[in-house]
């Protein structure tokens, strides 16, 4: 049997209005972002702090930078973007942010200070890549690569020509020139010298759960190399040209007695190889220079 339906006899289904879900945008819920801008303590309260699409296009023409898909980015009116820089889609820049010449930011990047007094500076020819976040007041030098999926937190300084790779978090730390932390690394309260390579899945441990305000420091000297899965517990200072074997856990109190000094420090010689295994930590002085002479 064939049934014929006349359009006039078909009753439309009632439309159901779904309650808007609390979406997550760059790690923060939308209602939290709205509350932030409505905060009584924030100077930009109840103000349109972001450039409109028309204002953004005009500013880009004036400052000679490029915005790919202006309707897909949010840029604060206080941001300063220099000539030749490219802002990719789905990028969020708020607060006092300064970006140098010929840099690339995005896509899917969030940059924003935690307060009105904080500033974020990004140098020339640098790149902030996919799903990376800069928060607080980090400083990024020239020719620096950050990301993807990396996070630079407050008081972090990334010096010229350094590389922050995939899933790396840096807080209150300085990364020296030409140094690299490429794969899934956590650096906190750490000073890294020049030409240092930090292997994947390595981290510095400086957090004291019993005294959160008293954090220790880790210092890694120039031309040092950390293998994969290395943990350095502060306070700890590694001199220049120190090599640390993969899967090592290094802290001052575990070093052999000849290398432990007063005030929880150490007297490791430059160019040593440190190897940590269940039986203890072994120190091999002069290892760096031997390897250099063999390869030359």
SERO-4910 file (N, C-alpha, C, O; in steps of 0.05 Angstrom, whole numbers):
BEGIN
 pado doro    nc1    nc2    nc3   cac1   cac2   cac3    cc1    cc2    cc3    oc1    oc2    oc3
  Unk    A     17    -24      0      0      0      0     18     25      0     37     27     16
  Unk    A     12     43    -18     28     67    -20     14     89     -5    -10     95    -10
  Unk    A     28    102     13     18    125     28     30    151     17     54    153     12
  Unk    A     12    170     13     20    196      2     16    217     24     -6    219     34
  Unk    A     37    232     30     35    252     51     35    279     37     52    286     21
  Unk    A     15    295     45     14    322     35     31    340     54     28    337     78
  Unk    A     47    357     43     64    374     61     48    389     82     58    394    104
  Unk    A     24    397     75      8    413     93     -1    397    117     -8    408    138
  Unk    A     -1    370    114    -10    353    136     13    344    154      8    332    175
  Unk    A     37    350    147     60    341    163     66    362    184     71    385    178
  Unk    A     65    354    209     70    372    231    100    373    237    113    353    241
  Unk    A    111    397    237    140    399    243    145    391    271    129    396    289
  Unk    A    168    378    275    176    370    302    183    394    319    195    413    309
  Unk    A    175    394    343    181    418    360    211    421    364    225    401    369
  Unk    A    220    445    362    249    450    366    255    451    395    241    463    411
  Unk    A    277    437    402    285    436    430    310    453    433    331    448    420
  Unk    A    309    473    449    332    491    453    350    478    474    342    476    498
  Unk    A    374    471    466    393    459    485    407    481    501    414    502    490
  Unk    A    411    476    526    426    494    542    455    495    534    468    474    531
  Unk    A    465    519    531    493    522    522    512    509    542    511    515    566
  Unk    A    529    492    532    548    478    550    571    497    557    577    516    542
  Unk    A    583    492    580    606    508    588    631    498    574    645    480    584
  Unk    A    637    509    551    659    500    535    686    507    548    688    525    564
  Unk    A    706    492    539    733    497    549    749    510    527    751    498    505
  Unk    A    762    532    532    777    547    512    805    552    522    809    568    540
  Unk    A    824    537    510    852    540    518    856    535    548    871    549    561
  Unk    A    843    514    558    848    506    586    830    521    606    831    513    629
  Unk    A    815    541    598    797    555    616    768    553    607    763    555    583
  Unk    A    750    549    626    722    548    619    711    575    611    721    596    621
  Unk    A    692    575    593    682    600    583    670    618    604    674    642    603
  Unk    A    657    606    624    645    623    645    668    636    662    664    658    673
  Unk    A    690    621    665    713    633    680    725    656    664    733    676    676
  Unk    A    727    654    638    737    676    622    719    700    624    728    723    626
  Unk    A    693    695    623    674    718    625    676    731    652    676    756    654
  Unk    A    678    715    673    681    726    700    707    742    702    708    763    716
  Unk    A    728    733    688    753    747    690    751    775    679    760    795    691
  Unk    A    738    778    656    735    804    644    715    822    658    716    846    656
  Unk    A    697    810    674    678    825    690    688    831    718    675    844    734
  Unk    A    712    821    724    723    824    751    726    853    759    734    870    743
  Unk    A    719    859    784    721    886    794    750    895    797    755    919    798
  Unk    A    768    876    798    796    883    802    811    887    776    834    895    776
  Unk    A    798    880    754    812    882    728    806    908    715    783    917    713
  Unk    A    828    922    706    825    949    695    808    950    670    796    971    664
  Unk    A    806    927    656    791    927    631    763    917    634    750    909    615
  Unk    A    752    918    659    726    908    664    705    923    647    707    947    643
  Unk    A    685    908    638    663    918    623    672    934    599    657    952    589
  Unk    A    695    928    589    705    942    565    711    922    543    717    899    548
  Unk    A    708    931    518    714    914    496    744    916    491    754    933    477
  Unk    A    759    897    503    788    899    502    800    887    476    823    892    469
  Unk    A    784    872    461    793    860    437    787    877    413    767    891    412
  Unk    A    805    876    393    801    890    369    778    877    353    776    853    352
  Unk    A    762    894    341    742    883    323    756    874    297    779    880    293
  Unk    A    741    860    281    753    850    256    762    873    239    784    872    227
  Unk    A    746    894    237    754    917    221    778    931    233    797    939    219
  Unk    A    778    934    260    801    947    273    826    931    270    848    942    266
  Unk    A    824    904    271    847    887    268    859    889    240    883    890    236
  Unk    A    842    889    219    851    892    192    866    919    188    887    920    176
  Unk    A    854    940    199    867    966    197    894    967    211    913    979    201
  Unk    A    895    955    235    920    955    250    941    939    235    965    946    235
  Unk    A    933    916    223    952    900    209    964    915    185    987    912    179
  Unk    A    947    930    171    957    945    148    976    967    157    996    972    145
  Unk    A    969    979    180    986   1001    190   1013    991    200   1033   1004    194
  Unk    A   1013    969    215   1038    959    226   1051    938    208   1073    929    214
  Unk    A   1039    932    185   1051    914    165   1055    886    175   1076    873    169
  Unk    A   1036    876    191   1037    847    197   1013    834    185    995    847    175
  Unk    A   1012    807    185    992    792    171    975    776    190    985    764    209
  Unk    A    949    777    186    930    761    202    915    742    183    901    751    166
  Unk    A    919    716    187    905    697    170    877    692    183    875    683    206
  Unk    A    856    698    168    829    695    178    824    712    203    822    702    225
  Unk    A    822    739    199    818    757    222    794    750    239    794    757    263
  Unk    A    773    738    227    750    732    243    754    708    261    736    701    277
  Unk    A    777    695    260    783    672    276    804    677    297    815    658    309
  Unk    A    810    702    303    830    708    323    819    729    342    800    744    336
  Unk    A    830    730    367    824    750    386    850    764    394    868    751    405
  Unk    A    852    790    389    876    805    395    869    829    412    852    845    404
  Unk    A    883    832    434    878    854    452    887    881    439    906    881    424
  Unk    A    873    902    446    880    928    436    908    937    445    920    954    433
  Unk    A    917    926    468    943    934    479    966    919    467    989    926    472
  Unk    A    961    899    451    982    883    439    998    899    418    986    915    404
  Unk    A   1024    894    417   1041    907    398   1054    886    380   1071    871    389
  Unk    A   1046    886    355   1056    866    336   1072    880    314   1062    899    302
  Unk    A   1096    870    309   1115    884    291   1112    875    262   1098    855    256
  Unk    A   1126    889    245   1125    884    216   1134    856    209   1153    846    220
  Unk    A   1120    844    190   1128    818    179   1118    794    195   1121    771    186
  Unk    A   1106    798    218   1097    776    235   1070    766    224   1054    781    213
  Unk    A   1066    740    227   1041    727    217   1026    715    241   1038    700    257
  Unk    A   1001    722    243    983    711    264    965    691    251    949    699    233
  Unk    A    966    666    258    951    645    246    923    643    260    919    655    281
  Unk    A    904    628    247    877    626    258    877    613    286    895    599    295
  Unk    A    855    619    300    850    608    327    872    615    346    880    599    363
  Unk    A    881    640    345    901    650    363    889    671    381    873    687    372
  Unk    A    896    670    407    884    688    427    907    703    440    924    691    453
  Unk    A    908    729    437    929    746    448    915    768    465    900    784    454
  Unk    A    920    767    491    908    788    508    929    800    526    949    788    533
  Unk    A    924    825    534    941    838    553    964    852    539    964    857    515
  Unk    A    985    859    555   1008    873    546   1028    853    533   1046    843    547
  Unk    A   1024    848    508   1041    829    493   1055    844    470   1043    859    455
  Unk    A   1081    839    468   1098    851    447   1110    828    430   1123    810    441
  Unk    A   1106    829    404   1116    809    386   1134    822    366   1126    842    353
  Unk    A   1158    812    362   1178    824    344   1173    820    315   1151    811    308
  Unk    A   1192    825    299   1190    824    270   1192    795    259   1207    779    270
  Unk    A   1177    789    238   1180    765    223   1176    740    240   1188    719    234
  Unk    A   1159    741    260   1153    718    276   1126    705    267   1111    718    252
  Unk    A   1121    681    275   1096    667    269   1084    657    295   1097    644    311
  Unk    A   1058    663    299   1044    655    323   1019    640    314   1002    650    299
  Unk    A   1016    615    324    993    600    318    998    578    298   1020    574    289
  Unk    A    976    563    291    949    567    301    945    554    328    962    540    339
  Unk    A    921    559    340    913    548    366    934    555    387    944    537    401
  Unk    A    939    580    391    958    590    411    944    610    429    929    627    419
  Unk    A    950    608    455    939    627    474    962    641    488    980    629    499
  Unk    A    961    668    488    982    684    500    968    705    518    951    720    508
  Unk    A    975    706    544    962    725    561    975    727    588    979    706    601
  Unk    A    981    751    598    991    755    625    969    748    645    946    747    639
  Unk    A    978    743    670    960    737    691    948    762    705    928    760    719
  Unk    A    962    785    701    952    809    713    959    832    694    974    829    675
  Unk    A    948    856    700    953    879    683    982    888    684    991    902    666
  Unk    A    996    881    705   1023    890    708   1043    873    693   1066    880    689
  Unk    A   1035    849    685   1052    830    671   1054    838    642   1035    848    630
  Unk    A   1077    832    630   1081    836    601   1094    810    590   1109    797    604
  Unk    A   1088    805    565   1099    782    551   1113    792    527   1102    807    511
  Unk    A   1139    785    523   1155    794    501   1164    771    484   1175    751    494
  Unk    A   1160    773    458   1169    753    439   1187    767    418   1179    787    407
  Unk    A   1211    756    414   1230    770    397   1225    766    367   1204    757    359
  Unk    A   1246    773    351   1244    771    322   1249    742    313   1263    727    325
  Unk    A   1236    736    290   1241    710    276   1236    686    294   1248    665    291
  Unk    A   1217    689    313   1211    666    330   1184    654    322   1169    666    307
  Unk    A   1179    630    332   1155    616    324   1142    603    348   1155    588    363
  Unk    A   1117    609    353   1101    597    374   1080    579    360   1063    589    346
  Unk    A   1083    553    363   1068    534    346   1044    522    360   1037    529    383
  Unk    A   1032    503    347   1006    491    354   1002    486    384   1019    474    397
  Unk    A    979    495    394    969    489    420    989    496    443    990    482    463
  Unk    A   1004    517    439   1022    526    460   1010    549    475    993    564    465
  Unk    A   1019    552    500   1008    573    518   1031    588    530   1050    577    540
  Unk    A   1028    615    530   1047    632    544   1030    648    565   1012    663    557
  Unk    A   1037    645    590   1021    658    611   1040    670    632   1063    662    635
  Unk    A   1030    691    645   1046    704    665   1063    726    652   1052    745    640
  Unk    A   1090    724    653   1107    744    641   1132    731    629   1154    741    634
  Unk    A   1129    710    613   1153    699    600   1165    717    579   1152    734    568
  Unk    A   1191    713    574   1205    728    554   1217    708    534   1232    690    542
  Unk    A   1212    712    509   1222    694    487   1240    711    470   1233    732    460
  Unk    A   1264    701    465   1284    716    450   1280    713    420   1259    706    411
  Unk    A   1302    719    405   1301    718    376   1307    690    366   1323    675    379
  Unk    A   1296    683    344   1301    657    331   1295    633    350   1310    614    350
  Unk    A   1273    636    365   1265    615    384   1241    600    372   1224    612    360
  Unk    A   1241    574    377   1217    558    370   1205    546    395   1219    535    412
  Unk    A   1179    550    398   1164    539    421   1141    522    411   1125    531    395
  Unk    A   1140    497    421   1117    480    415   1124    458    395   1147    456    386
  Unk    A   1104    442    388   1076    445    395   1070    435    424   1086    421    436
  Unk    A   1046    442    434   1035    433    459   1054    441    483   1056    425    502
  Unk    A   1067    464    481   1085    472    503   1072    494    519   1053    508    511
  Unk    A   1084    498    543   1073    518    562   1095    533    575   1112    522    589
  Unk    A   1096    560    571   1115    577    584   1100    592    606   1081    607    600
  Unk    A   1109    589    631   1096    602    653   1112    626    664   1131    635    651
  Unk    A   1103    636    687   1114    661    697   1144    659    702   1155    639    709
  Unk    A   1157    682    697   1186    686    702   1204    667    686   1225    659    695
  Unk    A   1195    660    663   1211    643    645   1225    660    624   1213    678    613
  Unk    A   1250    654    619   1265    668    598   1277    648    579   1293    631    587
  Unk    A   1269    650    554   1280    633    533   1298    650    516   1289    668    501
  Unk    A   1324    645    517   1343    663    503   1345    656    474   1334    636    464
  Unk    A   1361    673    459   1362    671    430   1370    643    421   1388    630    432
  Unk    A   1357    634    399   1364    609    385   1359    584    401   1369    563    394
  Unk    A   1344    586    423   1337    562    438   1312    549    426   1298    561    411
  Unk    A   1308    523    433   1286    508    423   1271    495    446   1282    481    462
  Unk    A   1245    501    447   1227    488    467   1208    470    450   1191    481    435
  Unk    A   1210    444    453   1197    426    435   1169    417    444   1155    432    458
  Unk    A   1163    393    437   1136    382    442   1131    376    472   1147    363    485
  Unk    A   1109    387    482   1099    382    509   1120    388    530   1126    372    547
  Unk    A   1132    412    529   1152    421    548   1139    444    565   1127    462    554
  Unk    A   1143    442    591   1133    463    609   1157    476    623   1175    462    634
  Unk    A   1158    503    622   1180    518    634   1168    538    654   1150    553    646
  Unk    A   1178    538    678   1168    557    698   1192    568    714   1208    553    724
  Unk    A   1193    595    717   1213    608    733   1241    597    726   1257    591    744
  Unk    A   1247    595    700   1272    583    691   1283    599    668   1269    614    654
  Unk    A   1309    597    665   1323    610    642   1336    588    625   1351    572    634
  Unk    A   1330    589    599   1341    571    580   1361    586    563   1354    606    550
  Unk    A   1386    577    564   1408    592    551   1407    590    520   1392    575    509
  Unk    A   1425    606    508   1426    607    479   1434    580    467   1452    566    477
  Unk    A   1420    573    445   1425    549    430   1420    523    447   1428    501    439
  Unk    A   1406    526    469   1399    502    485   1373    491    475   1356    505    463
  Unk    A   1368    464    481   1345    451    470   1332    433    491   1346    418    505
  Unk    A   1306    435    494   1290    417    509   1267    408    490   1247    422    488
  Unk    A   1271    386    477   1255    380    454   1230    362    459   1210    364    445
  Unk    A   1231    345    480   1209    325    482   1200    322    511   1215    312    527
  Unk    A   1175    329    516   1162    323    542   1180    327    566   1188    308    579
  Unk    A   1187    352    571   1205    359    592   1193    380    611   1177    397    602
  Unk    A   1199    378    636   1190    397    656   1213    411    670   1229    397    682
  Unk    A   1215    437    668   1237    452    680   1225    473    698   1210    490    690
  Unk    A   1233    472    724   1223    491    744   1246    501    761   1262    485    771
  Unk    A   1247    527    764   1269    539    780   1296    529    771   1313    521    787
  Unk    A   1300    530    745   1324    518    733   1338    539    716   1325    554    701
  Unk    A   1365    540    718   1381    557    700   1397    538    682   1414    523    691
  Unk    A   1391    540    656   1405    523    636   1424    540    620   1416    562    610
  Unk    A   1449    532    618   1469    547    604   1466    546    574   1445    539    563
  Unk    A   1488    553    560   1488    553    531   1494    525    519   1508    509    532
  Unk    A   1483    519    496   1489    495    481   1484    470    499   1500    451    499
  Unk    A   1462    470    513   1455    447    530   1432    431    516   1414    443    505
  Unk    A   1434    405    517   1413    388    506   1401    372    529   1414    359    544
  Unk    A   1374    375    531   1359    360    552   1342    339    539   1325    345    522
  Unk    A   1348    314    545   1334    292    533   1305    290    540   1295    303    559
  Unk    A   1290    274    524   1262    271    528   1255    259    555   1270    243    566
  Unk    A   1231    266    565   1220    255    590   1238    262    614   1238    247    634
  Unk    A   1254    283    612   1271    292    635   1258    315    649   1241    329    638
  Unk    A   1265    319    675   1253    341    690   1271    348    713   1289    333    721
  Unk    A   1266    372    723   1280    381    748   1259    382    770   1237    392    766
  Unk    A   1266    372    793   1248    370    816   1257    390    837   1278    386    850
  Unk    A   1242    412    841   1249    432    860   1226    439    879   1229    457    895
  Unk    A   1204    424    878   1181    431    893   1182    417    921   1187    393    923
  Unk    A   1177    433    942   1176    422    969   1147    423    979   1137    445    985
  Unk    A   1133    400    981   1105    401    989   1101    411   1018   1079    418   1025
  Unk    A   1122    410   1034   1119    419   1062   1126    448   1066   1119    460   1087
  Unk    A   1139    460   1046   1146    488   1047   1145    499   1019   1165    501   1005
  Unk    A   1121    507   1010   1116    514    982   1131    539    974   1136    543    950
  Unk    A   1138    556    993   1152    581    987   1182    578    985   1196    596    975
  Unk    A   1192    556    996   1221    551    996   1228    531    975   1230    507    980
  Unk    A   1232    541    951   1239    523    928   1268    524    923   1281    545    924
  Unk    A   1279    502    916   1308    500    911   1313    504    881   1295    504    865
  Unk    A   1339    508    874   1346    514    847   1364    491    835   1378    477    850
  Unk    A   1362    489    809   1379    471    794   1394    487    773   1382    503    759
  Unk    A   1420    484    771   1437    498    752   1451    477    734   1463    459    744
  Unk    A   1448    481    708   1461    463    689   1480    480    672   1472    499    659
  Unk    A   1506    472    673   1527    488    660   1526    486    630   1512    470    618
  Unk    A   1543    503    617   1544    504    588   1554    477    577   1569    462    589
  Unk    A   1545    471    552   1554    448    537   1549    422    551   1563    402    547
  Unk    A   1528    421    568   1522    396    582   1501    381    566   1488    391    548
  Unk    A   1497    356    573   1478    339    559   1465    320    579   1478    306    594
  Unk    A   1438    321    578   1422    302    595   1409    282    577   1396    288    557
  Unk    A   1413    256    584   1400    235    569   1370    234    574   1359    251    588
  Unk    A   1357    215    563   1328    212    567   1321    202    595   1337    187    607
  Unk    A   1298    209    605   1289    200    631   1308    207    654   1313    190    671
  Unk    A   1317    232    654   1335    241    675   1319    259    694   1304    276    685
  Unk    A   1323    255    720   1311    272    741   1334    285    757   1351    271    768
  Unk    A   1333    312    759   1352    327    775   1337    339    798   1318    355    794
  Unk    A   1345    333    822   1331    344    846   1348    366    858   1372    362    864
  Unk    A   1336    389    862   1350    412    874   1352    410    904   1336    396    916
  Unk    A   1370    425    916   1390    442    902   1412    426    889   1423    407    901
  Unk    A   1419    433    865   1439    418    850   1452    436    829   1438    451    815
  Unk    A   1478    434    827   1493    449    807   1510    430    791   1527    416    802
  Unk    A   1506    430    765   1523    414    747   1542    432    732   1532    451    719
  Unk    A   1568    428    734   1587    446    720   1585    443    690   1570    426    680
  Unk    A   1601    459    676   1601    458    647   1610    431    637   1626    417    650
  Unk    A   1599    423    614   1606    399    600   1599    373    616   1612    352    612
  Unk    A   1579    375    633   1571    351    648   1552    334    630   1534    344    618
  Unk    A   1558    308    630   1541    289    616   1526    272    637   1538    262    656
  Unk    A   1500    269    633   1484    252    652   1472    230    636   1457    234    616
  Unk    A   1477    205    644   1467    182    629   1437    180    632   1425    189    651
  Unk    A   1424    167    612   1396    163    612   1386    148    637   1401    131    648
  Unk    A   1362    153    645   1349    139    668   1365    144    694   1366    126    711
  Unk    A   1376    168    697   1391    174    722   1375    193    739   1361    211    730
  Unk    A   1377    188    766   1365    206    785   1388    218    802   1402    203    816
  Unk    A   1392    244    799   1416    257    811   1407    277    832   1390    294    827
  Unk    A   1418    274    856   1416    295    877   1441    295    893   1456    276    894
  Unk    A   1446    318    906   1472    323    919   1479    301    940   1501    291    940
  Unk    A   1459    295    957   1465    276    979   1472    248    970   1481    232    986
  Unk    A   1466    241    945   1472    215    935   1499    213    920   1507    191    913
  Unk    A   1512    236    917   1538    235    903   1559    222    920   1556    222    945
  Unk    A   1579    210    908   1601    199    924   1613    220    942   1615    244    935
  Unk    A   1622    212    965   1631    231    986   1653    251    977   1652    273    986
  Unk    A   1672    243    960   1692    263    952   1681    287    938   1694    308    936
  Unk    A   1657    285    927   1646    307    911   1625    323    925   1613    342    914
  Unk    A   1619    317    951   1600    332    966   1614    353    983   1633    347    997
  Unk    A   1604    378    981   1615    399    997   1595    409   1017   1573    399   1019
  Unk    A   1603    429   1032   1585    440   1052   1561    455   1039   1562    461   1015
  Unk    A   1541    462   1055   1518    476   1046   1503    461   1024   1491    473   1006
  Unk    A   1504    435   1026   1488    418   1008   1497    423    978   1480    420    960
  Unk    A   1522    430    974   1531    434    947   1548    411    938   1548    389    950
  Unk    A   1563    415    916   1580    394    906   1605    406    893   1606    429    887
  Unk    A   1625    389    889   1650    397    877   1656    379    853   1678    368    850
  Unk    A   1636    376    836   1640    359    812   1659    373    793   1656    397    788
  Unk    A   1678    358    781   1695    370    761   1681    373    734   1662    359    728
  Unk    A   1690    393    719   1678    397    692   1683    373    675   1703    359    677
  Unk    A   1664    368    657   1667    347    637   1663    319    648   1673    300    636
  Unk    A   1649    316    670   1645    290    682   1621    276    670   1602    289    660
  Unk    A   1621    250    671   1598    233    665   1585    223    691   1599    211    707
  Unk    A   1559    228    694   1545    219    718   1526    196    710   1510    199    691
  Unk    A   1528    174    724   1511    151    718   1499    142    744   1513    134    763
  Unk    A   1472    143    745   1458    135    769   1444    108    764   1428    105    746
  Unk    A   1451     89    782   1439     62    780   1432     53    809   1439     67    828
  Unk    A   1417     31    812   1409     23    839   1431     22    860   1427     26    883
  Unk    A   1455     15    851   1477     12    869   1490     39    877   1507     40    894
  Unk    A   1482     61    863   1492     87    870   1499    103    846   1494     95    823
  Unk    A   1511    127    850   1519    145    829   1549    142    824   1565    145    843
  Unk    A   1557    138    800   1585    138    793   1592    163    778   1577    173    761
  Unk    A   1616    174    783   1626    198    771   1651    191    755   1670    180    767
  Unk    A   1652    198    730   1675    193    713   1686    219    703   1677    230    682
  Unk    A   1706    230    717   1718    256    709   1731    254    682   1742    233    674
  Unk    A   1731    276    667   1745    278    641   1732    263    619   1743    261    597
  Unk    A   1708    254    623   1695    237    602   1688    254    578   1691    244    555
  Unk    A   1680    279    581   1673    296    559   1696    301    540   1694    297    516
  Unk    A   1719    308    551   1743    313    535   1752    288    520   1761    290    497
  Unk    A   1749    265    533   1757    240    519   1740    235    495   1750    227    473
  Unk    A   1714    240    498   1696    235    475   1701    255    452   1698    248    429
  Unk    A   1708    280    459   1714    300    439   1739    292    423   1740    295    399
  Unk    A   1759    283    438   1784    275    424   1780    251    407   1793    248    386
  Unk    A   1763    233    415   1758    209    398   1743    216    372   1749    204    352
  Unk    A   1725    235    374   1709    242    350   1724    261    332   1715    264    309
  Unk    A   1746    273    341   1760    292    323   1780    278    305   1794    291    290
***
